[in-house]
């Protein structure tokens, strides 16, 4: 199991660009393929990973590894997802400065950014299908988007506010149904 966790997250780290959000769809595919989590559990892991300090992909690897094989699983999965980026950045740091002015390099990074955008949209659509829909959810989503984009309020405070709004709604609905 430890080797499988390491190898799976090494593969994810090696072929994913764009950080954690760009990796979500690939992590989801691999985790569901191995049967490590159900779809609803995966969404919960994303929520927890976004809420804790640190990069999303590393948090996801750590939590998934821990859920499958404890601390050793968390270590193996985290090492697997971090190792390719570390190796690539270490190697590129020696040569990138010399090649950054080349048009081919500039266009390659432009293409990578376009691909990352596609992965982000795929992850968004996947999460959208699993999320509750309705007036409250749409209002909360729109408010969170506006606050994140235009207010300067930290994202963690917006997430805490959304969680609090969800809890208030839950208790409000429970109170109304008890009457």
Contact map, one row per residue, 1 for C-alpha under 8 A:
11111000000000000000000000000000000000000000000000000000000000000001100010000000000000000000000000000000000000000000000000000000000000000000000000000000000000000000000000000000000
11111100000000000000000000000000000000000000000000000000000000000000100110011000000000000000000000000000000000000000000000000000000000000000000000000000000000000000000000000000000
11111110000000000000000000000000000000000000000000000000000000000000000000010000000000000000000000000000000000000000000000000000000000000000000000000000000000000000000000000000000
11111111000000000000000000000000000000000000000000000000000000000000000000000000000000000000000000000000000000000000000000000000000000000000000000000000000000000000000000000000000
11111111100000000000000000000000000000000000000000000000000000001000000010011001000000000000000000000000000000000000000000000000000000000000000000000000000000000000000000000000000
01111111110000000000000000000000000000000000000000000000000000000000000000011111100000000000000000000000000000000000000000000000000000000000000000000000000000000000000000000000000
00111111111000000000000000000000000000000000000000000000000000000000000000001001000000000000000000000000000000000000000000000000000000000000000000000000000000000000000000000000000
00011111111100000000000000000100000000000000000000000000000000000000000000001001000000000000000000000000000000000000000000000000000000000000000000000000000000000000000000000000000
00001111111110000000000000000000000000000000000000000000000010000000000000001101100000000000000000000000000000000000000000000000000000000000000000000000000000000000000000000000000
00000111111111000000000000000000000000000000000000000000000000000000000000001011111100000000000000000000000000000000000000000000000000000000000000000000000000000000000000000000000
00000011111111100000000000000000000000000000000000000000000000000000000000000001100000000000000000000000000000000000000000000000000000000000000000000000000000000000000000000000000
00000001111111110000001001100000000000000000000000000000000000000000000000000000100000000000000000000000000000000000000000000000000000000000000000000000000000000000000000000000000
00000000111111110000000000000000000000000000000000000000000000000000000000000001111110000000000000000000000000000000000000000000000000000000000000000000000000000000000000000000000
00000000011111110000000000000000000000000000000000000000000000000000000000000000100110000000000000000000000000000000000000000000000000000000000000000000000000000000000000000000000
00000000001111111000000000000000000000000000000000000000000000000000000000000000000000000000000000000000000000000000000000000000000000000000000000000000000000000000000000000000000
00000000000111111110011001000000000000000000000000000000000000000000000000000000000000000000000000000000000000000000000000000000000000000000000000000000000000000000000000000000000
00000000000000111110011000000000000000000000000000000000000000000000000000000000000000000000000000000000000000010001000000000000000000000000000000000000000000000000000000000000000
00000000000000011111111000000000000000000000000000000000000000000000000000000000000000000000000000000000000000001001000000000000000000000000000000000000000000000000000000000000000
00000000000000011111111000000000000000000000000000000011100000000000000000000000000000000000000000000000000000000000000000000000000000000000000000000000000000000000000000000000000
00000000000000000111111100000000000000000000000000000011110000000000000000000000000000000000000000000000000000000000000000000000000000000000000000000000000000000000000000000000000
00000000000000000111111100000000000000000000000000000001100000000000000000000000000000000000000000000000000000000000001100100000000000000000000000000000000000000000000000000000000
00000000000000011111111110000000000000000000000000000000000000000000000000000000000000000000000000000000000000000001101100100000000000000000000000000000000000000000000000000000000
00000000000100011111111111100000000000000000000000000000100000000000000000000000000000000000000000000000000000000000001000000000000000000000000000000000000000000000000000000000000
00000000000000000001111111110000000000000000000000000000100000000000000000000000000000000000000000000000000000000000000100100000000000000000000000000000000000000000000000000000000
00000000000000000000011111111000000000000000000000000000000000000000000000000000000000000000000000000000000000000000001001100100000000000000000000000000000000000000000000000000000
00000000000100010000001111111100000000000000000000000000000000000000000000000000000000000000000000000000000000000000000000000000000000000000000000000000000000000000000000000000000
00000000000100000000001111111110000000000000000000000000000000000000000000000000000000000000000000000000000000000000000000000000000000000000000000000000000000000000000000000000000
00000000000000000000000111111111000000000100000000000000000000000000000000000000000000000000000000000000000000000000000000000000000000000000000000000000000000000000000000000000000
00000000000000000000000011111111100000000000000000000000000000000000000000000000000000000000000000000000000000000000000000000000000000000000000000000000000000000000000000000000000
00000001000000000000000001111111110000000000000000000000000000000000000000000000000000000000000000000000000000000000000000000000000000000000000000000000000000000000000000000000000
00000000000000000000000000111111111110000000000000000000000000000000000000000000000000000000000000000000000000000000000000000000000000000000000000000000000000000000000000000000000
00000000000000000000000000011111111111100000000000000000000000000000000000000000000000000000000000000000000000000000000000000000000000000000000000000000000000000000000000000000000
00000000000000000000000000001111111100000000000000000000000000000000000000000000000000000000000000000000000000000000000000000000000000000000000000000000000000000000000000000000000
00000000000000000000000000000111111100000000000000000000000000000000000000000000000000000000000000000000000000000000000000000000000000000000000000000000000000000000000000000000000
00000000000000000000000000000011111111000000000000000000000000000000000000000000000000000000000000000000000000000000000000000000000000000000000000000000000000000000000000000000000
00000000000000000000000000000011111111000000000000000000000000010001000000000000000000000000000000000000000000000000000000000000000000000000000000000000000000000000000000000000000
00000000000000000000000000000011001111101100000000000000000000000000000000000000000000000000000000000000000000000000000000000000000000000000000000000000000000000000000000000000000
00000000000000000000000000000001001111111100000000000000000000000000000000000000000000000000000000000000000000000000000000000000000000000000000000000000000000000000000000000000000
00000000000000000000000000000001000011111110000000000000000000000000000000000000000000000000000000000000000000000000000000000000000000000000000000000000000000000000000000000000000
00000000000000000000000000000000000001111111000000000000000000000000000000000000000000000000000000000000000000000000000000000000010000000000000000000000000000000000000000000000000
00000000000000000000000000000000000011111111100000000000000000000000000000000000000000000000000000000000000000000000000000000000000000000000000000000000000000000000000000000000000
00000000000000000000000000010000000011111111110000000000000000000000000000000000000000000000000000000000000000000000000000000000000000000000000000000000000000000000000000000000000
00000000000000000000000000000000000000111111111000000000000000000000000000000000000000000000000000000000000000000000000000000010010000000000000000000000000000000000000000000000000
00000000000000000000000000000000000000011111111100000000000000000000000000000000000000000000000000000000000000000000000000000000000000000000000000000000000000000000000000000000000
00000000000000000000000000000000000000001111111110000000000100110000000000000000000000000000000000000000000000000000000000000000000000000000000000000000000000000000000000000000000
00000000000000000000000000000000000000000111111111000001000100000000000000000000000000000000000000000000000000000000000000000000000000000000000000000000000000000000000000000000000
00000000000000000000000000000000000000000011111111100000000000000000000000000000000000000000000000000000000000000000000000000000000000000000000000000000000000000000000000000000000
00000000000000000000000000000000000000000001111111110000000000000000000000000000000000000000000000000000000000000000000000000000000000000000000000000000000000000000000000000000000
00000000000000000000000000000000000000000000111111111001101100100000000000000000000000000000000000000000000000000000000000000000000000000000000000000000000000000000000000000000000
00000000000000000000000000000000000000000000011111111001000000000000000000000000000000000000000000000000000000000000000000000000000000000000000000000000000000000000000000000000000
00000000000000000000000000000000000000000000001111111000000000000000000000000000000000000000000000000000000000000000000000000000000000000000000000000000000100100000000000000000000
00000000000000000000000000000000000000000000000111111100001000000000000000000000000000000000000000000000000000000000000000000000000000000000000000000000000000000000000000000000000
00000000000000000000000000000000000000000000000011111110000000000000000000000000000000000000000000000000000000000000000000000000000000000000000000000000000000000000000000000000000
00000000000000000000000000000000000000000000000000011111011000000000000000000000000000000000000000000000000000000000000000000000000000000000000000000000000000000000000000000000000
00000000000000000011000000000000000000000000000000001111111000000000000000000000000000000000000000000000000000000000000000000000000000000000000000000000000000000000000000000000000
00000000000000000011100000000000000000000000010011000111111100000000000000000000000000000000000000000000000000000000000000000000000000000000000000000000000000000000000000000000000
00000000000000000011101100000000000000000000000010000011111110000000000000000000100000000000000000000000000000000000000000000000000000000000000000000000000000000000000000000000000
00000000000000000001000000000000000000000000000000000111111111000000000000000100110000000000000000000000000000000000000000000000000000000000000000000000000000000000000000000000000
00000000000000000000000000000000000000000000000010010111111111100000000000000100000000000000000000000000000000000000000000000000000000000000000000000000000000000000000000000000000
00000000000000000000000000000000000000000000110010000001111111110000000000000000000000000000000000000000000000000000000000000000000000000000000000000000000000000000000000000000000
00000000100000000000000000000000000000000000000000000000111111111000000001001100100000000000000000000000000000000000000000000000000000000000000000000000000000000000000000000000000
00000000000000000000000000000000000000000000000000000000011111111100000011101100000000000000000000000000000000000000000000000000000000000000000000000000000000000000000000000000000
00000000000000000000000000000000000000000000100010000000001111111110000001000000000000000000000000000000000000000000000000000000000000000000000000000000000000000000000000000000000
00000000000000000000000000000000000100000000100000000000000111111111000001001000000000000000000000000000000000000000000000000000000000000000000000000000000000000000000000000000000
00001000000000000000000000000000000000000000000000000000000011111111111111111100000000000000000000000000000000000000000000000000000000000000000000000000000000000000000000000000000
00000000000000000000000000000000000000000000000000000000000001111111111111000000000000000000000000000000000000000000000000000000000000000000000000000000000000000000000000000000000
00000000000000000000000000000000000000000000000000000000000000111111110011000000000000000000000000000000000000000000000000000000000000000000000000000000000000000000000000000000000
10000000000000000000000000000000000100000000000000000000000000011111110010000000000000000000000000000000000000000000000000000000000000000000000000000000000000000000000000000000000
11000000000000000000000000000000000000000000000000000000000000001111111111000000000000000000000000000000000000000000000000000000000000000000000000000000000000000000000000000000000
00000000000000000000000000000000000000000000000000000000000000001111111111000000000000000000000000000000000000000000000000000000000000000000000000000000000000000000000000000000000
00000000000000000000000000000000000000000000000000000000000000001100111111100000000000000000000000000000000000000000000000000000000000000000000000000000000000000000000000000000000
01000000000000000000000000000000000000000000000000000000000000001100111111110000000000000000000000000000000000000000000000000000000000000000000000000000000000000000000000000000000
11001000000000000000000000000000000000000000000000000000000001001111111111111000000000000000000000000000000000000000000000000000000000000000000000000000000000000000000000000000000
00000000000000000000000000000000000000000000000000000000000011111110111111111100000000000000000000000000000000000000000000000000000000000000000000000000000000000000000000000000000
00000000000000000000000000000000000000000000000000000000000001001000001111111110000000000000000000000000000000000000000000000000000000000000000000000000000000000000000000000000000
01101100000000000000000000000000000000000000000000000000000000001000000111111111000000000000000000000000000000000000000000000000000000000000000000000000000000000000000000000000000
01001111110000000000000000000000000000000000000000000000000011011000000011111111100000000000000000000000000000000000000000000000000000000000000000000000000000000000000000000000000
00000100100000000000000000000000000000000000000000000000011011001000000001111111110000000000000000000000000000000000000000000000000000000000000000000000000000000000000000000000000
00000100010000000000000000000000000000000000000000000000000000000000000000111111111000000000000000000000000000000000000000000000000000000000000000000000000000000000000000000000000
00001111111010000000000000000000000000000000000000000000000000000000000000011111111100000000000000000000000000000000000000000000000000000000000000000000000000000000000000000000000
00000100111111000000000000000000000000000000000000000000110010000000000000001111111110000000000000000000000000000000000000000000000000000000000000000000000000000000000000000000000
00000000010010000000000000000000000000000000000000000000010000000000000000000111111111000000000000000000000000000000000000000000000000000000000000000000000000000000000000000000000
00000000010010000000000000000000000000000000000000000000000000000000000000000011111111100000000000000000000000000000000000000000000000000000000000000000000000000000000000000000000
00000000010011000000000000000000000000000000000000000000000000000000000000000001111111110000000000000000000000000000000000000000000000000000000000000000000000000000000000000000000
00000000000011000000000000000000000000000000000000000000000000000000000000000000111111111000000000000000000000000000000000000000000000000000000000000000000000000000000000000000000
00000000000000000000000000000000000000000000000000000000000000000000000000000000011111111100000000000000000000000000000000000000000000000000000000000000000000000000000000000000000
00000000000000000000000000000000000000000000000000000000000000000000000000000000001111111110000000000000000000000000000000000000000000000000000000000000000000000000000000000000000
00000000000000000000000000000000000000000000000000000000000000000000000000000000000111111111000000000000000000000000000000000000000000000000000000000000000000000000000000000000000
00000000000000000000000000000000000000000000000000000000000000000000000000000000000011111111100000000000000000000000000000000000000000000000000000000000000000000000000000000000000
00000000000000000000000000000000000000000000000000000000000000000000000000000000000001111111110000000000000000000000000000000000000000000000000000000000000000000000000000000000000
00000000000000000000000000000000000000000000000000000000000000000000000000000000000000111111111000000000000000000000000000000000000000000000000000000000000000000000000000000000000
00000000000000000000000000000000000000000000000000000000000000000000000000000000000000011111111100000000000000000000000000000000000000000000000000000000000000000000000000000000000
00000000000000000000000000000000000000000000000000000000000000000000000000000000000000001111111110000000000000000000000000000000000000000000000000000000000000000000000000000000000
00000000000000000000000000000000000000000000000000000000000000000000000000000000000000000111111110000000000000000000000000000000000000000000000000000000000000000000000000000000000
00000000000000000000000000000000000000000000000000000000000000000000000000000000000000000011111111100000000000000000000000000000000000000000000000000000000000000000000000000000000
00000000000000000000000000000000000000000000000000000000000000000000000000000000000000000001111111110000000000000000000000000000000000000000000000000000000000000000000000000000000
00000000000000000000000000000000000000000000000000000000000000000000000000000000000000000000111111110000000000000000000000000000000000000000000000000000000000000000000000000000000
00000000000000000000000000000000000000000000000000000000000000000000000000000000000000000000001111111000000000000000000000000000000000000000000000000000000000000000000000000000000
00000000000000000000000000000000000000000000000000000000000000000000000000000000000000000000001111111100100000000000000000000000000000000000000000000000000000000000000000000000000
00000000000000000000000000000000000000000000000000000000000000000000000000000000000000000000000111111100110000000000000000000000000000000000000000000000000000000000000000000000000
00000000000000000000000000000000000000000000000000000000000000000000000000000000000000000000000001111110110000000000000000000000000000000000000000000000000000000000000000000000000
00000000000000000000000000000000000000000000000000000000000000000000000000000000000000000000000000111111110000000000000000000000000000000000000000000000000000000000000000000000000
00000000000000000000000000000000000000000000000000000000000000000000000000000000000000000000000000001111111000000000000000000000000000000000000000000000000000000000000000000000000
00000000000000000000000000000000000000000000000000000000000000000000000000000000000000000000000000000111111100000000000000000000000000000000000000000000000000000000000000000000000
00000000000000000000000000000000000000000000000000000000000000000000000000000000000000000000000000111111111110000000000000000000000000000000000000000000000000000000000000000000000
00000000000000000000000000000000000000000000000000000000000000000000000000000000000000000000000000011111111111000000000000000000000000000000000000000000000000000000000000000000000
00000000000000000000000000000000000000000000000000000000000000000000000000000000000000000000000000000011111111100000000000000000000000000000000000000000000000000000000000000000000
00000000000000000000000000000000000000000000000000000000000000000000000000000000000000000000000000000001111111110000000000000000000000000000000000000000000000000000000000000000000
00000000000000000000000000000000000000000000000000000000000000000000000000000000000000000000000000000000111111111000000000000000000000000000000000000000000000000000000000000000000
00000000000000000000000000000000000000000000000000000000000000000000000000000000000000000000000000000000011111111100000000000000000000000000000000000000000000000000000000000000000
00000000000000000000000000000000000000000000000000000000000000000000000000000000000000000000000000000000001111111110000000000000000000000000000000000000000000000000000000000000000
00000000000000001000000000000000000000000000000000000000000000000000000000000000000000000000000000000000000111111111000000000000000000000000000000000000000000000000000000000000000
00000000000000000100000000000000000000000000000000000000000000000000000000000000000000000000000000000000000011111111100000000000000000000000000000000000000000000000000000000000000
00000000000000000000000000000000000000000000000000000000000000000000000000000000000000000000000000000000000001111111110000000000000000000000000000000000000000000000000000000000000
00000000000000000000000000000000000000000000000000000000000000000000000000000000000000000000000000000000000000111111111000000000000000000000000000000000000000000000000000000000000
00000000000000001100010000000000000000000000000000000000000000000000000000000000000000000000000000000000000000011111111100000000000000000000000000000000000000000000000000000000000
00000000000000000000010000000000000000000000000000000000000000000000000000000000000000000000000000000000000000001111111110000000000000000000000000000000000000000000000000000000000
00000000000000000000000000000000000000000000000000000000000000000000000000000000000000000000000000000000000000000111111111000000000000000000000000000000000000000000000000000000000
00000000000000000000111010000000000000000000000000000000000000000000000000000000000000000000000000000000000000000011111111100000000000000000000000000000000000000000000000000000000
00000000000000000000110100000000000000000000000000000000000000000000000000000000000000000000000000000000000000000001111111110000000000000000000000000000000000000000000000000000000
00000000000000000000000000000000000000000000000000000000000000000000000000000000000000000000000000000000000000000000111111111000000000000000000000000000000000000000000000000000000
00000000000000000000000010000000000000000000000000000000000000000000000000000000000000000000000000000000000000000000011111111100000000000000000000000000000000000000000000000000000
00000000000000000000110110000000000000000000000000000000000000000000000000000000000000000000000000000000000000000000001111111110000000000000000000000000000000000000000000000000000
00000000000000000000000000000000000000000000000000000000000000000000000000000000000000000000000000000000000000000000000111111111000000000000000000000000000000000000000000000000000
00000000000000000000000000000000000000000000000000000000000000000000000000000000000000000000000000000000000000000000000011111111100000000000000000000000000000000000000000000000000
00000000000000000000000010000000000000000000000000000000000000000000000000000000000000000000000000000000000000000000000001111111110000000000000000000000000000000000000000000000000
00000000000000000000000000000000000000000010000000000000000000000000000000000000000000000000000000000000000000000000000000111111111000000000000000000000000000000000000000000000000
00000000000000000000000000000000000000000000000000000000000000000000000000000000000000000000000000000000000000000000000000011111111000000000000000000000000000000000000000000000000
00000000000000000000000000000000000000000000000000000000000000000000000000000000000000000000000000000000000000000000000000001111111000000000000000000000000000000000000000000000000
00000000000000000000000000000000000000010010000000000000000000000000000000000000000000000000000000000000000000000000000000000111111100000000000000000000000000000000000000000000000
00000000000000000000000000000000000000000000000000000000000000000000000000000000000000000000000000000000000000000000000000000011111110000000000000000000000000000000000000000000000
00000000000000000000000000000000000000000000000000000000000000000000000000000000000000000000000000000000000000000000000000000000011111001000000000000000000000000000000000000000000
00000000000000000000000000000000000000000000000000000000000000000000000000000000000000000000000000000000000000000000000000000000001111111100000000000000000000000000000000000000000
00000000000000000000000000000000000000000000000000000000000000000000000000000000000000000000000000000000000000000000000000000000000111111100000000000000000000000000000000000000000
00000000000000000000000000000000000000000000000000000000000000000000000000000000000000000000000000000000000000000000000000000000000011111110000000000000000000000000000000000000000
00000000000000000000000000000000000000000000000000000000000000000000000000000000000000000000000000000000000000000000000000000000000011111111000000000000000000000000000000000000000
00000000000000000000000000000000000000000000000000000000000000000000000000000000000000000000000000000000000000000000000000000000000111111111100000000000000000000000000000000000000
00000000000000000000000000000000000000000000000000000000000000000000000000000000000000000000000000000000000000000000000000000000000011111111110000000000000000000000000000000000000
00000000000000000000000000000000000000000000000000000000000000000000000000000000000000000000000000000000000000000000000000000000000000111111111000000000000000000000000000000000000
00000000000000000000000000000000000000000000000000000000000000000000000000000000000000000000000000000000000000000000000000000000000000011111111100000000000000000100000000000000000
00000000000000000000000000000000000000000000000000000000000000000000000000000000000000000000000000000000000000000000000000000000000000001111111110000000000000000000000000000000000
00000000000000000000000000000000000000000000000000000000000000000000000000000000000000000000000000000000000000000000000000000000000000000111111111000000000000000000000000000000000
00000000000000000000000000000000000000000000000000000000000000000000000000000000000000000000000000000000000000000000000000000000000000000011111111100000000000000000000000000000000
00000000000000000000000000000000000000000000000000000000000000000000000000000000000000000000000000000000000000000000000000000000000000000001111111110000000001000100000000000000000
00000000000000000000000000000000000000000000000000000000000000000000000000000000000000000000000000000000000000000000000000000000000000000000111111111000000000000000000000000000000
00000000000000000000000000000000000000000000000000000000000000000000000000000000000000000000000000000000000000000000000000000000000000000000011111111110000000000000000000000000000
00000000000000000000000000000000000000000000000000000000000000000000000000000000000000000000000000000000000000000000000000000000000000000000001111111111100001000000000000000000000
00000000000000000000000000000000000000000000000000000000000000000000000000000000000000000000000000000000000000000000000000000000000000000000000111111111111001000000000000000000000
00000000000000000000000000000000000000000000000000000000000000000000000000000000000000000000000000000000000000000000000000000000000000000000000011111111000000000000000000000000000
00000000000000000000000000000000000000000000000000000000000000000000000000000000000000000000000000000000000000000000000000000000000000000000000001111111000000000000000000000000000
00000000000000000000000000000000000000000000000000000000000000000000000000000000000000000000000000000000000000000000000000000000000000000000000001111111100000000000000000000000000
00000000000000000000000000000000000000000000000000000000000000000000000000000000000000000000000000000000000000000000000000000000000000000000000000111111110000000000000000000000000
00000000000000000000000000000000000000000000000000000000000000000000000000000000000000000000000000000000000000000000000000000000000000000000000000110011111011000000000000000000000
00000000000000000000000000000000000000000000000000000000000000000000000000000000000000000000000000000000000000000000000000000000000000000000000000010001111111000000000000000000000
00000000000000000000000000000000000000000000000000000000000000000000000000000000000000000000000000000000000000000000000000000000000000000000000000010000111111100000000000000000000
00000000000000000000000000000000000000000000000000100000000000000000000000000000000000000000000000000000000000000000000000000000000000000000000000000000011111110000000000000000000
00000000000000000000000000000000000000000000000000000000000000000000000000000000000000000000000000000000000000000000000000000000000000000000000000000000111111111000000000000000000
00000000000000000000000000000000000000000000000000000000000000000000000000000000000000000000000000000000000000000000000000000000000000000000000100110000111111111100000000000000000
00000000000000000000000000000000000000000000000000100000000000000000000000000000000000000000000000000000000000000000000000000000000000000000000000000000001111111110000000000000000
00000000000000000000000000000000000000000000000000000000000000000000000000000000000000000000000000000000000000000000000000000000000000000000000000000000000111111111000000000000000
00000000000000000000000000000000000000000000000000000000000000000000000000000000000000000000000000000000000000000000000000000000000000000000000000000000000011111111100000000000000
00000000000000000000000000000000000000000000000000000000000000000000000000000000000000000000000000000000000000000000000000000000000000000001000100000000000001111111110000000000000
00000000000000000000000000000000000000000000000000000000000000000000000000000000000000000000000000000000000000000000000000000000000000000000000000000000000000111111111000000000000
00000000000000000000000000000000000000000000000000000000000000000000000000000000000000000000000000000000000000000000000000000000000000000000000000000000000000011111111100000000000
00000000000000000000000000000000000000000000000000000000000000000000000000000000000000000000000000000000000000000000000000000000000000000000000000000000000000001111111110000000000
00000000000000000000000000000000000000000000000000000000000000000000000000000000000000000000000000000000000000000000000000000000000000000000000000000000000000000111111111000000000
00000000000000000000000000000000000000000000000000000000000000000000000000000000000000000000000000000000000000000000000000000000000000000000000000000000000000000011111111100000000
00000000000000000000000000000000000000000000000000000000000000000000000000000000000000000000000000000000000000000000000000000000000000000000000000000000000000000001111111110000000
00000000000000000000000000000000000000000000000000000000000000000000000000000000000000000000000000000000000000000000000000000000000000000000000000000000000000000000111111111000000
00000000000000000000000000000000000000000000000000000000000000000000000000000000000000000000000000000000000000000000000000000000000000000000000000000000000000000000011111111100000
00000000000000000000000000000000000000000000000000000000000000000000000000000000000000000000000000000000000000000000000000000000000000000000000000000000000000000000001111111110000
00000000000000000000000000000000000000000000000000000000000000000000000000000000000000000000000000000000000000000000000000000000000000000000000000000000000000000000000111111111000
00000000000000000000000000000000000000000000000000000000000000000000000000000000000000000000000000000000000000000000000000000000000000000000000000000000000000000000000011111111100
00000000000000000000000000000000000000000000000000000000000000000000000000000000000000000000000000000000000000000000000000000000000000000000000000000000000000000000000001111111110
00000000000000000000000000000000000000000000000000000000000000000000000000000000000000000000000000000000000000000000000000000000000000000000000000000000000000000000000000111111111
00000000000000000000000000000000000000000000000000000000000000000000000000000000000000000000000000000000000000000000000000000000000000000000000000000000000000000000000000011111111
00000000000000000000000000000000000000000000000000000000000000000000000000000000000000000000000000000000000000000000000000000000000000000000000000000000000000000000000000001111111
00000000000000000000000000000000000000000000000000000000000000000000000000000000000000000000000000000000000000000000000000000000000000000000000000000000000000000000000000000111111
00000000000000000000000000000000000000000000000000000000000000000000000000000000000000000000000000000000000000000000000000000000000000000000000000000000000000000000000000000011111
